[in-house]
Amino acid sequence: MQPIYLDYNATTPVDPKVIEAMLPYLQQNFGNPSSSHAYGAQAQAGVRQAREQAAALMGCDPAEIVFTGGGSEADNLAIKGIAESHRSRGNHIITAQGEHPAVLETCRYLERHGYRVTYLPVDNCGRVDPEDVARALTPETILITVMHANNETGTLQPVAAIGEIARQRGVSFHTDAAQSVGKVPTRVDDLRVDLLTVAGHKLYAPKGVGALYVRRGLRPESLIHGAGHEGGRRAGTENVAGIVALGEACRIARENLDGEATRLRGLRDRLRDGLAQQVGAVHLNGHPTERLPNTLNVSFAGVDGGGLLAALPAVAASTGSACHAGHTEPSPVLRAMGLPDALALGAVRFSLGRWTTEAEVDRTVVFLAEHLRRR
């Protein structure tokens, strides 16, 4: 019997409708979208439709969508690209502790190449204070990059407030929205962002495809040089099937956004309440209300989270970000929130998704409670 899958923040299964949409582009519509003949036109049409579908979810112009090889590439394009294209204006970047490694490691790379980076603290819920952003700004600041939703705790950052500060000061603002796209509204004008990262495999599309929203008028320096694909912003023959899949995933998410968020929030709270009743001492990690509807990160006092999951093969969850799997050190995200090591090491992240059921949630509570009683 397959384990109960509660690790949707690590990756999502590909939606059958997404597979159906992409299959023709792996078979008969295999042309190069840069070709001028009929096969190329078929591929071009698929890419164009996907760009429109992604733009509809983000509330932007299709021309502002750049398809990439995934979320990490999109983060790199946004951060390195703006750093390079704005170098004549300054060399200061602002980010936050607890960001995804795709952001933090990119910032550390830029520090080795002459840029200054300010890593803002977060509060005990994992949120950045917009006033800290305002205080950190200097005449040399060229970019602010703060994620929309934390991948481990689900905490939502006050992105719109930060974006308003960035606009008032004329500073470009990027948000990594890999975890939030498709779960909560991510319309770029509402968020006040100039660049926004999308990762396909967090959205029921395949791995290896993503997108970056780039506000009209911005021109990040390309990371991949070659022919003029993606409006000259990202060279390389397009992954047409993957792009079509991402577009279809965006369409499905847009049509079901409100209803699915309500359903997942109910399941998440059912899991939290069940654990509180059956287990007792459960500590919530992250903001109590300003967080993703599908994410529950909790610590069990006196319990090693990794050991707990290893002893429960019937439940597939995570002790933190999948990028940290296997490490015994407490999560840097939880440490940045000031969580004591004893609680941080006992943290487990449950992330629910499109095919999670009430029965699975209830069985998870039973499995956990029975195991913890036997300790």
N, C-alpha and C positions, 0 to 999 in steps of 0.2 A: 504493500500500500504506500502511495506517495505521501511524503510529509506534507503537513499543512504549510502552505507558502505564505509567510508574513514578512517578506523581505522585498517588497515592491520598490522601496527607495534605492535598493542596490541595482535592480534591473526588473523590467516588466516582460512578461511573455508577449509575443507578437500577436496582436488581435487578428483573428481569422479574416475579418474584413480587410485588414491591412495586407495580409498575405494575398488575398484575392486581387486586390488592386495592383500589387507589384508584379504578380506572376507574368502578365503579358510582356513586361519589360525585361524579363529574364528569358523569354521565348521569342515570340514573333516580332515584337517591337524592340529589337536589340540594337538599333542603329546608334551611331554617334550623333548626339544632338548638334554638333557643329557641322555635320554634313548637309549639303544642299539638296540631296535627293529625297525621295519619299520616306526612306527608312529614317533619315535624320529628322524629317518633319514630324514623324510619329513620336520620336524621342523628345524633340523640342516641345511638343504639345503636352507631354506628360510632365516635363519640368515646369513649364509655364503654369499648368493647373496647380501643381504642388506649391509653387511660389504664391499663388493667389490664396490657396487654402491656409498656408502658414500666416500670410499677412492678415487674413480675416480673423484668425485667432488672436493675433497681436494688435490688431487695430491700426495697421500701418499700410503704406503703399507697397505693392509687390516688389517694386524696384529696390526697396530698402532691405530685402531679405537676401543674405548671402549663405548659400549652402556650404557646409563644411564636412569634415570627416568625423565629427562628434563634438561633444561639449567642451572637451579639453582644448581642441584646436580652436574653437570659437573664443574661449577665454584668452588663449594666447594671441589670436588675431586682434582681439579688442585691446588688450593691455599693451603688448609689444607694438602693435600697429599704431596706436595713438601715441605711445611714447616716442616712437621714431618720427612720426609725421609732425609732432608738436615739439620736437627737441629744441628748436630755435626759440620757443616761448618759455621753456623752463624744464626742470628735471625732477619735479617733486610729484609723488603719487601717494594717495591716501587709500588705505584699505583697513580691514579689521582683523583682529585675532579671531580664530575660529572659522575662517574662510576655507573653502575646499582647496586641496593641494594644487589643483590646476591654476588657482589664483595665487596662492602663497608662493609656490615654487617659481612661478613666472615673475613675481615681484622680486624674489631673491636673486633670480638670474639678472634682472635689470639693475639691482644694487651692485652686482659685480661688474657692471658696465657703466658705472658713473651716475646712476639715478639714486635719489633719496626716497625712501619709503617710510611713511608713518603707519604703524600698526595700532589702530585704536583699540582700547579695551572694550569689553562687553559687560553688561550687568549680570546678576545671578540668574537671569532668564535667558541670557545669550543675546541681548539686544544692544545695538549701538545707540548712543545718545546723539541725535542730530546736532546738538550744541557742541559736542566734542568735534564733530566734523567741521563745523563753522570755525571753531578755535584753531583747528589744525591747518586751515587754508593759509597759504602764503602767496605772494606774487608769482612764485615759481611753480605753483601747483598746476598740473596739466590734466590730471585724471583722478577721479574718485571711483573705486570699484568696491562695492558692498553687495553681497549676495541677497537675493530676495527671500529665500527660505533655506534654513540650515538643513543639510542632508541627514544629520544625526538626530536632532531634537525636533525638527519641523518648525522651529521658531521663525516667525516672519519679521523681517526687519522693517523699520519705518522708511521704506524706500522713497515714497512720494515726498516726505518731508526733506530727506537728504537731497532728492532731485531738485526741489525748489531752491535749496541753498546753492546747489551747483549752478543752476540757471542764473540766479542773481549775481553770481561771481564770474560767470562766463567760463566755467570749468566743465569739461566733458565728464559724463557720468555713465558708468557701466554697471550692470547687475547680472550676476550669474543666476539665471532663473531655471536652471536645469531641473530642480526639484519642484518648482511651482507651476510650470507651464502645464496646463491641462487639469490641474487640481484646484486652483483658485484663479480669479481674473488676472490677466497679465497684459492688459492693454497699455501700450507704451506711453501714450499721452497721459493717462491716469497716473502712471508710475513716475512720470517726469524723467524718463531715462533717454540716453542718447544711443546706448548700445545694450543689447540683451541677448544672453546666451540660451540656446535650446539644445537639448540632448535627446536624440530620437529614442534611445532605449529606455528612457525614463517615462516614455509616452506611448508605449505599446507599438513602437516601430522597431526595426532591427538595430543592432549595435553597428557602429561605424558610420553613422550619418547624424548630422546636427545642423544647426543654423545660427547665424548671428544677425540680429537686427542692427542696422547701421543707419542712424537718422540722416536724412538727405542733407548734403552739404559737408558731412564728415568724410574724410578719406583716409582711413588707417593704412599705413604702409603694409603691403602684402608680405606674408610670410613665405608663400610658395610662388616662385616666379616661373614664368613660362608664357604660354599663349594667353589670350585675353578672355578666359572663361570668367563667369560670374561678374560680368561688367568690369573685368580687369582687376578684380579684388582677390581672386583665389584661383590660381592656375591649376589645370588638371582636368582631363575629361570627366564630366560629371558622372557620379554614381546614380544613374537614372532610376534604377529599380529602388534603391534606397531612398532617393529623394521623393519619388512617387509615394513610397510607403510613409514617409514622414508627413507628406501633405495629407494623405488619407487619415493618418492618426490625428492630425490637427483638426480635420473636419469633424471626426467623431467626437473629439474632446469638446469642441465648440458647441456642438449640438446637445451634449449631455452634461455640460459643466455644472450647472446649478443642482440638478437632481442627483448627480453622482456625488457631489460634495456633501450634500445633506445625508445621503445614504452612508457614506464612509464615516462621517462625523458620528453618526449614530452607532455604527459598529465599533469605532474607536472608543467611544465613551462606554459602550457595553463591556468592552474588554477591560478598561480601567476600573469600572465599578465591580466587575466580577473578581478581578484580582484583589481589590481592596476588601471585598467581603470574604473571600476564601483564603487569602494569604495574609492580609493585615498590613504589615509595615512595608508600604510601597511608597517610594519617593519619586514624584514627578520631576523630570528634568526638562526644562524649557518653559516657555511662557504658557500660563494656564489657558489663555484664550487666543492670543495672537500666534497661532501655529497652524500648520497644514491639517486639513480635516482627516487625513489618513494616518498620521504619525503619532505613536505613543512611545516615548523613551522613559523608562522607569528604572530605578535602582532598588534591588532587594538587599536590605541591610544584612551584613555579615555573609553575603553570598558572592562568589566569583561568577560574573556573568558568563564568561567563556566556558567555565566548568558546567554551569547550569545548562547551557545550550548543548554542550557535548553529551550530557547525560539525558537529553531529551531529543533523540533523533526524529521523533514524530513531528517536531515543530521546526521549521526553517525560518529563523530570525537572525538578528545580528547583534554583536556587542558594540556596534558603532558604525562608522563609515566602512563600506566594503573595502576601501583603499587601505584600511588599517588592519584588515583581517589577519589574525595570527599573531599580532603583537600583544605582549602582556603589559605594556605600559598603559596607564590610564589615557583615555581619549584626550587629545589636546583641546578639543572643543569643550569638553566638560571641565577640564582644568582651567581654561580661560574664563569659565563661568564661576570659578571659585569653589567647585565641588571638591570635598575632601577625597583623597585617594581611595579610602575604603568604600565610599559610595560610587565613585567613578568606576572602580573595578567591578562593581556589582551591577552596572548598567546594561540593560538590554533594550534594543530598539525593535519594536514591532511596527511594520509599515504595511498597511492594508491596500487592497487594490480592486480592480474591476470584477474579479471572480471570487473575492472573499465573501463567505456566507456567515450568517448568524451561528449556524451549527459549528462551523470551524472555530469561530471565536469562543463559543462555549466549551468546545473540546479542549482548546488551548488552555483555558482557565483550569479545567479539571486536571490536565496533565501537569501543569505547573504546581498546582496546590498539592496534588498527591506526592510529587517528588519532594517538595519542600517540607512536607510533614514527615517524610521518611528520614530526613537529614538528622 
